[in-house]
Amino acid sequence: MTDDAPIRLLLADDHPVVRAGLRAVLETEPGLVVTAEAATAEEAVTRAAEGDIDVVLMDLRFGRGMGGAEATAQITARPGAPRVLIVTTYDSDADTLPAIEAGATGYLLKDAPPEDLAAAVRTAAGGRTTLAPAVADRLMKRLRTPATSLTRRETEVLSLVADGLSNQAVGARLHLTEGTVKSHLARIYAKLGTESRTAAVATATDLGLIRR
């Protein structure tokens, strides 16, 4: 992509109304062109590989099949891959950390002003990072107070506990022994200063560590 070439975009979201809204906002911006849309994460991975996309605007949750973080990892793993800008409604650690670890260049929330969205697209196209303020604040807090931050595995375990799964069911879902799940929970309780599953879920939810 040369300096005067338009930035070519792929909109990946399972809601047609959201894609239409993004298209309406972005196509009023000079130098931005919506080249393609994808209604599933799988479709986004395939379309992003065709070589004519500079930035993928990726949702995190699709109705079925692959999620946005997994799609981001597959897209960014290829040589010469487009940048991926997450545009979603979810800002918990359970959402942001997997997406950023997967290689997303930026992370924006859907309630961002149109001018912030356009700026984030241009920033992503240049290989620089844009983070929604709420996400940036949470990441900074993790760096400052690592003792109260959950690892990705701990976040996965507690998110499943919050969904009502037993230790045995959590272990089966994550391919862990029940003893390992109990060990993770013990560390979670210690970090959060809680003594029960219910209290840990409530505290982690209040802190934004798991999805509300």
N, C-alpha and C positions, 0 to 999 in steps of 0.2 A: 504494500500500500504506500503510494507516494503522498507527499504532504498535501497536494491539491486534490487527491482522489477522494471520493465519498467514502464514508465508513459504512460498510455493508453489515446489516443486522439480521439475526435470526431470532424470532420471538418464540420461546418455548413455554407454553402454559396450556393447561387443559381446559381453560374457560375461554370460549370465543369472545365473550364480552371484554375480558381483560386484554386479550390480544388486540382487539379492535381499539380499545382505549390507549394502549401503548403505541399502536401504529399512528393513531390520530395525533398524539402528542409529539412523537419523534419525527414524523414526516413534515411537521411545520418547522423543524430545525434545519438550518443550512448545513449541508455536508453530511447529513445522515439519511440513509436509504434502507428501508425495510425490504430485504431481499427475499426472505422466506419466513414461514411460520411452521410450528410443530405443535401438535396436540398431545403428544406423548414424549416421555424422556427418550425412549428408544428411537423414535423418529428424529428427535433432535440430534442424537449421536450420529445417526446415518447422514442427516442433512449437513451437519457441521463438517463432515469429512470431505465434502465435495470441492473444497478449496476456494469458494467464492464468498466466504463469510469472515468478517473481521471480529465481530463481537456477538456472543450469544447472550441474550437476556433470558435467564433460566429461573423458573419457579422451583421450589423445593418439593412440593407435594403434588403428585399426579393421582388421578382417580384410581389407577391400578398399574401394576407392573413396576418398572424401575423408578426410583426416586431421583430428584434433582442432583443430590450430592454424588450418587453413583454415576449418573450421566456426565457430570462435570469431570469426574476422575477419568472416564473413558475418553472424553473429548480432549482434555488437556494432556493426556498421555501420548498423543500422536505428534510427530514432528511437524512443526509449522502450524500448530493448532491455533484456532481463534481464541481470543480471550473470553472468559465466562464471567458475566456480571449477574450475581444472584439478585432477583427482584421478587420478594416474597412478603407474606404477612407475619412470618414467624421469626422471633428474635431471641429465643432461649438458647442456652449453651448447647442443648441437644440438637439444635438446628444449625447454629452458626459454625461450631467447631468442625463437624464432618465436612461441611461445604468448603471451609477455608483450607482444611487439610487436603481436600480433594483437588485443590488448585485454583479455586475461584479467585479472580483478580479483585473483585469488589463485592460488596454485600449491601443492598439497599432495600428499604421497606416500601411497600406499595403505596403508603400514604405520603411518600416524599413529594415535594413540589415538582412540577414539570421541569423547571430550570435545573433542579438538582439531578433529576434523571438524565437529562441531556448532558450535563457536565460529567456525570459519572460514566456515561458511555464514552465520551471523548477521553476521559482519564484512563479508562480500561483499555481503549484502543491504543493508547500510548504506553501500555504496560505498567501503569502506575495504579495504586490501590485507592479505592474509595470505600469507606465504611459508614453505614448509618450511625449517627451519634450514639444511639442506644447500644449498638453492637460494639463500637469503639470503646465506650465507657466500660462495658462488661469485660472486654479483653484486657483493658488497663487494670481493672480491679483484680482480675485473675493473676496478672503479673505482680501486683503489689501484695496480694494476700494469697499466695499459692496454697497455704495450709487449709483454706476453706474452699478451694476449688476442687471439683471432682474431675477425675480422669475421664477420658472418653468411655472406657469400659464401665466405670462406676456410674456414669450418666446413663448408659444403656441399661444397666441392671436396675437402677432406681426408676427409670421411665417405665420399664415393664412391671415393676412392683406397683407403680402408680396406676397401671392399667388393670390391676387386680390379680396378676399372675402369682402363683405360689413360687417358692424357691425352686422346687423341682421343675416347674414349667418354665421359669426363667432360664434355668440351666439347659433345658432341652432346646429352647429357642436360640440361645447363644453358644451352644455346644460346650458347656461348662459342667463340671460336677456340682452337685448340690453343696458340697463342702466349700468349693471355690466361691459360689454365690454367697454363702454365709460369711465368708472372709471379706468379700467386697462390701457386704452390708455392714459388717463390723467397722470397717474403715470409714464408710460413709457416716455412720452414727458418730464416730469420733470426730470427724471433720466438722459435722454440722452441730455437734453438741446435743444430740438427741439420743433417745433410748428405745425407740420403736419405729416400726415401718411407717405407721401413720404420721408420726411427728416428723420423720425424715422427709417424707413426701411433701408435707405441708411446708416445711422450712425451705426445701429445695425449690418448690414452686414459688414461694414468696421472693426468693433470691434470684429467680429467673434462670436457675440451673437446669430445670426440666420444663417441658412445655405445659402451659396452663390448660 
